[in-house]
Each structure stands twice: as structure tokens, then as C-alpha cells.
Amino acid sequence: QVQLVESGGGLVQAGGSLRLSCAASGNIFSINVMGWYRQAPGKQRELVAFITSDGITNYAASVKGRFTISRDSAKNTVYLQMNSLKPEDAAVYSCNAISYSLDSYWGQGTQVTVSS
């Protein structure tokens, strides 16, 4: 069992920055991959970025060069640093973790609003 708690969402002006945090607890050693998804009204949920237990990262083309995913293993926390935010980035961002046995866990989601 894994629990995920997200924080860091809020309102930011276009061009600004936010850092999202996702703290994992429970069977943390079972986690293989952690990532961030987002979903805006009228749009499909999309994978924003992920990071594997061995440090491999991947980004959606729309955020590459602007967003950075990282982890602090000692704190069991994954971060999403979002720079140069655009109105199109506004969405509910959700943290996801996948275990080595392919169980999937989700956080509650955090709202990111970008004003133009």
C-alpha cells in the first residue's frame, strides 16, 4: 500500500513558476516509477513527466525544456519544477506511483491555474 500527498499547486501568472511536491508513504520500497499527470477541462489526461527508480526521466513534448522532475529519495518525495508557465498548462495535476508489481497509486490532485 502506497499513499501519495501532493502540494504546491496554486495560481501563477503566465511566465511564472511553481514547484509541485508529491510525498509517498507506506510501502515506499515497492515503488518503481513516479510521475505527474494533468487534465484540463475538455482535454484528455496526459502524462507530463515521470522518473524511474534508477533515475530515468521522460517529459511530454509540450513541457520539455520548461519542466523538471526530480526526486529526494531520503524524503520519499518527487518534485515537478514548472517554469515559464503558460495558460495552456492550467490543469489538475495528479501524482502517480507504479510499483514493481505494476500496482498503480494516485494522489488527490492539485490545481494549477495560470493567468494571462
SVG drawing of the C-alpha trace seen along z (x, -y; Angstrom):
<svg xmlns="http://www.w3.org/2000/svg" viewBox="-15 -38 35 46">
<polyline fill="none" stroke="black" stroke-width="0.4" points="0.0,0.0 1.3,-3.4 -0.1,-6.8 0.6,-10.0 0.2,-13.5 0.5,-16.4 1.2,-20.0 2.4,-23.2 -0.5,-24.0 -1.9,-27.4 -2.4,-30.5 0.5,-31.9 0.9,-34.5 2.0,-33.4 5.7,-33.2 5.9,-32.4 7.0,-29.2 5.6,-26.7 7.0,-23.6 4.7,-20.7 5.6,-18.1 4.5,-14.5 5.3,-12.8 5.0,-9.0 4.4,-6.8 3.6,-3.2 5.5,-0.6 7.8,-3.1 10.4,-0.5 7.9,1.1 7.7,-2.0 9.3,-1.7 8.1,-4.8 6.6,-8.1 5.2,-10.7 2.9,-13.6 -0.3,-13.7 -2.5,-16.6 -6.0,-17.1 -7.7,-20.3 -11.4,-20.7 -12.3,-19.4 -8.9,-17.7 -7.6,-14.2 -5.5,-13.3 -1.9,-13.4 1.4,-12.3 3.6,-15.3 6.7,-13.6 8.0,-10.6 11.1,-9.4 12.1,-5.8 13.8,-4.3 17.1,-4.3 16.7,-8.0 15.5,-7.8 13.2,-10.8 10.8,-11.5 8.7,-14.5 5.8,-15.4 6.9,-17.4 4.8,-20.3 6.7,-20.8 10.2,-19.7 12.7,-22.4 10.3,-24.1 9.5,-21.5 11.9,-19.3 11.0,-16.2 13.3,-15.3 13.3,-13.2 14.6,-13.3 14.9,-9.6 15.6,-10.4 12.3,-12.2 10.4,-9.8 9.3,-12.9 9.1,-13.7 9.0,-17.2 7.9,-18.9 9.5,-22.2 7.4,-24.2 9.0,-27.2 7.8,-29.6 4.2,-28.6 1.6,-29.1 -2.1,-29.4 -2.2,-26.0 -0.5,-24.4 -3.5,-25.1 -4.9,-21.8 -5.4,-19.5 -2.0,-17.8 -2.0,-14.4 0.9,-12.4 1.1,-8.7 3.3,-5.9 3.7,-2.4 5.1,0.5 7.4,3.2 4.4,5.5 2.6,2.9 0.1,1.7 -0.8,-1.9 -1.5,-4.6 -2.8,-8.2 -2.8,-11.3 -5.8,-13.5 -4.6,-16.1 -3.7,-19.7 -5.0,-22.6 -2.6,-24.7 -4.1,-27.9 -2.2,-30.2 -3.4,-33.6 -2.6,-35.5"/>
</svg>
